[in-house]
Amino acid sequence: MKSLLFLLLSVSFSYAFPIHPGNRSEEQKAQLVQYLEQFYELENEPKPRARKSSNSLEGKIRQMQDFFRLNVTGKADDDTLAVMQQPRCGVPDIGSFVLALPGWSKTKLTYRILNYTPDMKAADVDAAIQRAFNIWSTVSPLIFTRIHQGTADINIEFVTGAHGRCPRPFYGPQQALAHAFPPGYPFRGNVHFNEYYNWAADSAIDAPYQLRFNLFLVAAHEIGHALGLAHSSDPEALMFPYFKSTLSVDFPLTQDDINGIQAIYGPSPNPPKEPAKPTLPKACDPKISFDAVTTLRREVMFLKGRHYWRVYPDLSEVNYELISTFWPSLPSGTQAAYENMNDRVLFFKDNRFWALNGLQMEPGYPKTIDHLGFPQNIKKIDAAAFDEDTEKTYFFVGNQYWRFDENSQSMDKGYPRKTREDFPGIGPKVDAAFQHNGFFYFFYRSKQWEFDLKDKRVIRVMKSNSWLNC
């Protein structure tokens, strides 16, 4: 069941070939092999034995799947390939290169910024790098001092392609965001950022459709490597291999990160106050409510905070996932979501929305909701639901709703209207909504209403978590 979501989406994914590496196109197999060579030490056999044996390839696929907590099949299924497409760090996940215990032999380290990216002001780069060092010094005895000339322990540089004597050039289909070298490696202390990408003090979309990556978050991750940390398989950890814009910019370290750095250098003599840990939602909590609900092909997604439940209505299995594992650019706390007739899913938070097409987020997002025709005074959408019969989408805001024509991409005239007038029996406010088998389901707090849109009447009232085997 874990791979069902991606198997259902396989038609629209450019790497959508479900089974054995031997069944892939030569180009697709070459990309898979290159990924495994780069991050899982798949041996590159010399010619004429350049063709990889299926056993060696499947073994490395299994390693990758085990690391990312996927179903371990040894096959290049869609879950596995979807993970491969996300922006990530260039440090391998498996192999002798990735960890260099016991780390630096001293706790007072110097760093030097050798050059700057043209994407940011020099002062903003300085501030981002300093903050990245500070988060590690708050949980360890390490002290970092910046120098402007001479030889530093850790050198920061923006480069592209083949750069100097570095053995890990930035090119190919798996261009990494950055990489760093641990203390026990000949290139120790080098932290390289790939200038191919756009860098910024935040994570956002710039025209024309170019994603900007948060320099602070990527730098904090790479500095972890420069201090001797390997990648973590915890999707919420800073040291997880893939970039996540949803990490806290105030303090992105998890306990897994803290345990790792303290295993090498010990605890800080002045430890910070431990931040409050978020409470994980429980599916069968009688008071549970949802941020948003949407269909996704034949599945239904129930979103809550940083997580979501995946439900296949014709089966009894329910899966619980971390949103950023599959869509790292989506924020937590999505407030509305819906899928239209083109298998396109829109996610809303505050006055912005993101578009998912197949397995990938569309470029050019987030956009503001005024692009859909909402007036400037509307700051957020509470719920959205698509009607398959009319190909219209209903947007609920407060005690009103708008109706949007998906074909003309415009709001219908005569809206907004009062929710209670056209949906009798439904309260004035809606938290989430979706359509299934011709019925609409409206959620508010811990209750849901099954509604017949043609007869305009409530069929039954249920607990909001009745879909989750509760």
N, C-alpha and C positions, 0 to 999 in steps of 0.2 A: 504493500500500500504506500510505502514511503516514496516510491518513484512514480506513483500513478499520476500525480500532477504533471510531471514533465513528459510522461508518455502521451498524455492527452494533448499536450501542446506541441508534439513533435512535428506536426505538419508545417508549422510556421517558423521553426527554428532552423537556421542555416546548417547546423551540425546535427540535424535530427535523423540519426541512424541508430536504431536501438540496440543492436546486439553485439556481434563479435568484431574486433578490430579488422579481421580479415575480410569483412563485408563492406568496409568503408572505401571511399574513393582514395586514390593514391595521395591526393593533396590533403585530404582530411586525415589520413593515416600519418602523413609526414608531420602535420601539426601536432597530432597526439604524441608521436614519438619525440618531437622536439621539446614538448612540454615536460615529458617524463625524463628526458636527458638532462634538462635544465634544473628541474626541481626534485627529482627522485633518483638520480644517478643511474639511469638506464645506460648500460654500456654501449658505446658507439663502436661497433665492430668494424675493423678495417675492411676495405674491399678485398676480394670479391664477396666477402661474407657480410655485406652491409645490411642485408635484410634481417630484421629482428625476428627471432623465433617467437612464436605465439606464447610459449611458456614464460619467457623472460618478460615479454610485454604485459601479459596478464598478471604476472607477479607484481610488477610495478603499479599496475592499475589497482590491484588489491591493496597495496601499501597506501596509495593515495586515498582510496575509498575509506580505508580504516582510519586514516589521519583525520579526514573531514567528517567522520561519523556518518557515512553514507552506507547503503546496502553494499556489502562486500561481495561482488559478483565476479570480478576479474574481467568484466566486459565494459566497453565504452558506452554505457547507457546515458540517457539524457540528463539525469541528475549529475553525473560525473562531468559531462561536457559543459553543463551550465556553470559549474564551479570554475572550470577552466577559463571561461570568458570574462571573469571579473578582474578589475584592476588589482594588482597585487605587488608585493615586495619581491625583489629578485633573489633573495637568499633562499637556498634550497630548504625543503621541509624535512628531507631525510638525508643522512650522510655525515661523514666525519667533519665536514666544513662547518656545520651549523652550530656547534657549541664548543666553547674553549675554556672550560673550567681549569684552574680556579679563577680565571679572570685576570685583571690587572694586579700587579703585585703592590700597588700603592692605592691610596684612597683620594689623593689630591691630583687631579688630572687637568690638563690644559686643552683648550680647543681653539681652532682658528678657522675663520670663514675665508676661503681662498678667493671666491668670486661671488657674483650675485646673478640672480635671474632677472631678465628685463621685465618679467610679469609683475614684479612688486617693487615698492620703494625699498631702498637699502635698509632704512630704519625698521620697516615692517619685517624684513627677513631677520634682522638682528634680534628683534623682539620674539619672533616665533622660535628661533633656535635657542635662545636663552630660556624660554618657558619650557621647551622640550627637555633641556638638561635639568631644569629645576624640579620637574616631577619625579625624576629618579633620585635626586639628592634628598627629597623630603622623606623617602622611605628607606634610605640607606646611609652609611657614613661617607658616601662619596661627596667630594667638593670639586666643583668645576670653575675654572678661571679662564676667561677669554684672553688670548694674546693676539697682537696684530702683526707680528713679525717673528721670524725664527721658527724653530721646529716645535710643533705641538703634538700632544698625544693623539688627539682626534682632529682630523681635517675635514672640513665641510666644503663640498664643491658641486657646482651644477655643470653637467656634461651631457653629451649625446653621442650615439653611435659607439665606435671604438675610441676609447679615451686613454691615452698614455699606455702604460704597461698593465693596466687593469685586465685581469683574465675574464671579466664578465662584461662584454660590450652590450650596449643597449640597441638591439635591432632584432628584427624578426617578428612573427605574429604574436609572440608573447613578450612584447616590450614591457619590462618591469617599470614601476614607478621610481624605484630607488633600490639601492643595496648598500650593505655595509660589511666590514670585515672584523671578525672578533679578535680579541687580544693575542691569541696563540697563532695567528695566521701571518704570513709574510707581509701582507698589505694591511696589517692591523691598524685600526684607528681611522681608516678611510671611510667616509660616508659620501656616497655619490647620489645626486638627484638627477633624474632623467629630464633634460630640458625639452624633450619632445612634448611633454605635457605642460599645461598651464598651471602655474602655482599662485596661490592667493592666501589671504589671511582667513578665509572661510571657504566653505564648499558650496558652489552654486553653478548655474549655467550662464555662460556668456554667449551672446551672438557672435559668430554664426554657429550656434549649437556646439559649443566647446565646453566641456566640463572642466571646472577649476578644482584643483585638489588642495585641501587644507594642509599647508606646509607644516604647521605645528604638529598635527597628528601623525603625518608621515615621518617627520623628523624624530618625534618621540619613539616611534617604533624602531627606526633604524639605529638610533642611539642605543636602544636596548640590545641590538645585535653587537654594536661596537663595544658594549660592556660585557658581552659573553653570553647573552641569552639566545636560546633557540626559538623557533616558532612554537606557538601554543596551539593545540587543537580545540581550545575553548573558543567558540565563535564570539563570545562577548569580550575576550581579552584583547588588550592593545597589541599583544604579540601574535595574534591570529594573522595568517599570511595576507589576507585580503583587506583592502582599504574599506573602512566603514565611516561614512560621514555622520552616522548617528552616535558615534562615541561622544562622551562628555568632553567639551572643550575646557571645562574647569579642572577635572581630574579624571583622565581616561583610564587610569590603572584599575584593574580588578585584583581580587585577592590572588588569583593565579599569577599575575604579573609580579605582585609584591613578593609572593613566596619565592619566585624564581630569582629575583635580584638579591633577596636576603639570603638565599642559599649560597650565593657566591661571596657576598661582602658583609653579611650580617645586617642586623636592624639599625635603624637610625638612632643616634643617641637622643634625639629630640623628635620622637614620632608624632605625626599629625593626628588630629582626632579622626577616628575611623568614620567615613561617611556612611550615612544610613543606606542599607541595602534595599533595593526595590522589592516589594512583595510580589511573588509570582501568582498570577491568577489561578484559581482552582475551578476546573470545569463544572463541577457539581455543587459549587457554592450557591445556596438558594437565593442569594442577593446579587449574583453576578449580572453585569450588564455588558454590552459590547459597544466598542467605538464605531464599528462599521461592519457590514456584512455584504458580501458580493459573491456572485457565481464566478467561476473560472473554468470555462468549458463545462465539464460534467461534475465538477466539484463545487462545494460551497466553502467560502473562507469566512471565518468569524474572527475579526481583528480586535485585539485588546492590548494596549500599551505597545511593548516591543515584540509581542508574540501574536500568533494566530493559530486557530484550529482549522485543520483541513478535514472536510467531511465529504464522503461520497454517499449520497442519499440512498442508493440501492444496496449499499453494504453496511455492515455494522461497525467497521473500523474507523477510529478517529485518531488523527495525528496532530501533535503539538509541535510547532516550529518557531524558530526565531526569524523574524522578518528579514533582518540584515544578512542572514545566511544566503538567501536567494536574491534579494534586491537591496544591496547595501546603500543605494542612494535614496531609498524611501525613508522618510522620518518615522519615528515612533509616534503613537497617538493619532493615527489617521482618523479623521472625523467622518468621512463618508467615502463610499466606493461603489462603482457599478461596472457591469460589463455590457457593452452594446452588441448589435447584431454582427459586427465585424470581429468578434472575439478580442476586442480592445477594452482594456480595463483602465478606468480613471480613478485615481486616489486623490482625496482632498484633505488638506489641513490648512486651517486659517483661510487666507484669501488666495491660496496657491493650489495648483493641481499638477499631478504627474501622470504620464500615460505609459502603460505596459502593453506591448504588442508582441504576442508570442512569449518567448522567454526573456526578452530584453526590454529594458526601459528605453523609450524613444528619446532621441536627442532633441534638444531645444526646450526641455522642461527642467524645472517647473515654470508654469505660466500663471498669471493671475486670472482669477475667475471672471473678470470683466471681458476676457476673450470669448466667453460663452454668452455674453449679453446681460450679465448681472449689473445692476447699478453700483456706483462707487461706494454707497453706504452699506452694502452687504459685506461683512467682514469674514464670514465663515458659513459653510453649509453643514447642516446637521445630519442629513441623510439623503441618499439618492437611490432610485430604483428604475430599471429599464423595463418597459412593457414590450414583450416580443410581438404582440399582435399589432400594435399601432406603430412600433419603432419610435416611440416617444419616451423620454426620460423625465421622471418626476424628481424635482429637487425640493427638499423640505428645509425651510429656514424659519425657526421660531414656530408660530402658529399658522404660517402660510406655506404655500408651495407654488413653484413655477413648473411649466411644462416645456420641454426642449425637444425640437424636431431633429433627430439624428441625421436625417437625409439632407435637410437644408442647412443644418448646423446653425439654427437660429431659434430664439425663444418664440413660442406661440403667443399671439396677441391675446389680450384680456387677462393676463396674469401679472402679479400673483393673486391667488384666491385663498380663502380660508380653508384650512385642512378639514375642519369639522363639517363644513358644509358639503363637501364632495366625498368625504370618507367617514360616513356616520358610524359612530361606535369607536372610532379611533381618537385618542386624546389629542389635545391641541399641539403637543410636541412629539417628535419622533427622533429616537437615537440612531436607528438603522433600519434599512428596508431592503428587500430583494424579492424577485418573482421566481416561483418554482411550480411547474405543472399547471400553469394558468392562474395560480393564486398569488396574491401579494402577501408578504409577511412583514408586519410592522413591529418594531421593538421599542420599548420604552422602559428603562430600568430593568427590572427582573421579569417583565412580562412580554409576551408577544401575541399578536392578533393575526389569525389567518383570515384574509379578506377576499371576497369575490368582487372583482372590479366591475364586472358586467352588471351584476345585480345590486352592487353597492351595499353590501351587508357583511357583517362579521360572521364567519362560520364557527369559529371557536377561539377560546382564549387559553394560552398555554404558558408554561414557564419559558423564559428566554433560552435556557440551556437544554431544551428537550431534544435538540438535534445532536447533542453530545453524549448520547447514551446515558443520560441522567434520569 
